[in-house]
Amino acid sequence: MLLVDDTWTTGARVQPASHALKQAGADRVAAIVLGRHANPEFGPWEPILGKTKDRPYRQEVCAVHAD
């Protein structure tokens, strides 16, 4: 099942939507997010921002998992 969301900030909408799809019978759920907003003062973002702050944007590469 493919779940598309317009913006990811905390995951507060994608996670329950994914859960609902699984409860409805989906074996797997993949989420695609079209935009991401990060508040640098929100503590849980620190690990992600630390990995991505010096990397230029490249659409074909995941900024978090690219090495």
Residue frames as qw, qx, qy, qz and C-alpha x, y, z in Angstrom:
[[0.000, 0.892, 0.452, 0.000, 0.00, 0.00, 0.00],
 [0.422, 0.242, -0.002, 0.874, 1.37, 3.42, -0.91],
 [0.221, -0.837, -0.424, 0.266, 0.60, 6.33, 1.38],
 [0.398, 0.438, 0.098, 0.800, 1.29, 9.85, 0.07],
 [0.299, -0.795, -0.373, 0.373, 1.50, 12.84, 2.42],
 [0.340, 0.877, 0.081, 0.329, 2.12, 16.46, 1.51],
 [0.067, 0.766, -0.424, 0.479, 4.37, 17.41, 4.43],
 [0.804, -0.255, -0.477, 0.245, 6.32, 15.56, 7.14],
 [0.086, -0.775, 0.310, -0.544, 7.05, 17.42, 10.33],
 [0.408, -0.459, 0.671, -0.416, 6.63, 14.95, 13.20],
 [0.226, 0.048, -0.957, -0.175, 5.09, 11.86, 11.62],
 [0.303, 0.141, 0.647, -0.686, 1.90, 12.46, 13.58],
 [0.690, 0.363, 0.041, -0.625, -0.27, 11.88, 10.52],
 [0.555, 0.409, -0.683, -0.241, 1.67, 9.28, 8.52],
 [0.041, 0.201, -0.932, 0.299, 2.09, 6.89, 11.44],
 [0.482, 0.202, 0.647, -0.555, -1.61, 6.60, 12.41],
 [0.675, 0.474, -0.172, -0.539, -2.64, 6.49, 8.74],
 [0.383, 0.399, -0.829, -0.081, -0.18, 3.65, 8.19],
 [0.187, -0.045, 0.881, -0.432, -1.53, 1.85, 11.24],
 [0.616, 0.337, 0.319, -0.637, -5.11, 2.23, 9.97],
 [0.630, 0.477, -0.471, -0.393, -4.13, 0.80, 6.59],
 [0.204, 0.274, -0.931, 0.132, -2.47, -2.18, 8.27],
 [0.368, 0.116, 0.727, -0.568, -5.54, -2.73, 10.44],
 [0.670, 0.447, 0.063, -0.589, -7.62, -2.69, 7.25],
 [0.939, 0.164, 0.301, 0.010, -5.52, -5.50, 5.78],
 [0.467, 0.812, -0.346, 0.052, -2.48, -3.95, 4.11],
 [0.931, -0.100, -0.154, 0.314, 0.56, -6.24, 4.42],
 [0.548, -0.178, -0.016, 0.817, 3.05, -3.39, 4.04],
 [0.121, 0.955, 0.270, -0.037, 2.74, 0.36, 3.89],
 [0.570, 0.026, 0.092, 0.816, 5.27, 2.67, 2.26],
 [0.001, -0.901, -0.299, 0.316, 5.02, 6.42, 2.76],
 [0.494, 0.324, 0.211, 0.779, 6.16, 9.03, 0.29],
 [0.166, -0.810, -0.311, 0.468, 6.34, 12.58, 1.60],
 [0.498, 0.721, 0.242, 0.417, 6.48, 15.50, -0.79],
 [0.119, 0.768, -0.217, 0.590, 7.97, 18.02, 1.63],
 [0.702, -0.370, -0.475, 0.381, 9.72, 18.13, 4.97],
 [0.074, -0.841, 0.116, -0.523, 9.97, 20.96, 7.47],
 [0.733, -0.170, -0.492, 0.439, 12.46, 20.75, 10.29],
 [0.299, -0.917, 0.042, -0.262, 12.53, 22.89, 13.39],
 [0.569, 0.424, -0.560, 0.428, 16.21, 22.91, 14.46],
 [0.208, -0.436, 0.538, -0.691, 15.16, 23.57, 18.05],
 [0.897, -0.151, 0.018, -0.415, 13.03, 20.38, 18.21],
 [0.436, -0.581, 0.686, -0.023, 15.34, 17.88, 19.92],
 [0.814, 0.099, 0.572, 0.016, 14.42, 14.73, 17.95],
 [0.639, 0.769, 0.021, 0.010, 15.48, 16.45, 14.71],
 [0.239, -0.841, 0.456, 0.166, 19.08, 16.91, 15.88],
 [0.641, -0.199, 0.686, 0.280, 20.43, 13.56, 14.54],
 [0.607, 0.586, 0.493, 0.213, 18.86, 14.09, 11.12],
 [0.175, 0.984, -0.021, 0.008, 19.89, 17.73, 10.83],
 [0.448, -0.697, 0.504, 0.245, 23.41, 16.81, 11.91],
 [0.663, 0.045, 0.668, 0.334, 23.67, 14.35, 9.01],
 [0.470, 0.658, 0.517, 0.281, 22.15, 16.60, 6.37],
 [0.084, -0.919, -0.100, 0.371, 23.33, 20.12, 7.14],
 [0.169, -0.654, 0.497, 0.544, 26.46, 19.98, 4.96],
 [0.433, 0.140, 0.817, 0.354, 25.01, 17.86, 2.12],
 [0.257, 0.202, -0.278, -0.903, 23.68, 19.54, -1.00],
 [0.710, 0.263, 0.423, -0.497, 20.18, 18.54, -2.08],
 [0.162, 0.260, -0.821, -0.482, 20.15, 15.70, -4.60],
 [0.745, 0.010, 0.005, -0.667, 16.77, 14.30, -5.55],
 [0.826, 0.192, -0.508, -0.153, 18.14, 10.85, -6.41],
 [0.493, 0.155, -0.714, 0.472, 19.89, 10.35, -3.04],
 [0.572, -0.718, -0.392, -0.064, 18.43, 10.03, 0.45],
 [0.092, 0.788, -0.323, 0.516, 20.10, 12.76, 2.50],
 [0.657, -0.587, 0.351, -0.318, 19.91, 10.75, 5.72],
 [0.924, -0.136, 0.358, 0.022, 21.08, 7.35, 4.49],
 [0.701, 0.676, -0.149, 0.173, 23.55, 8.29, 1.74],
 [0.590, -0.685, 0.332, 0.270, 27.18, 7.57, 2.46]]
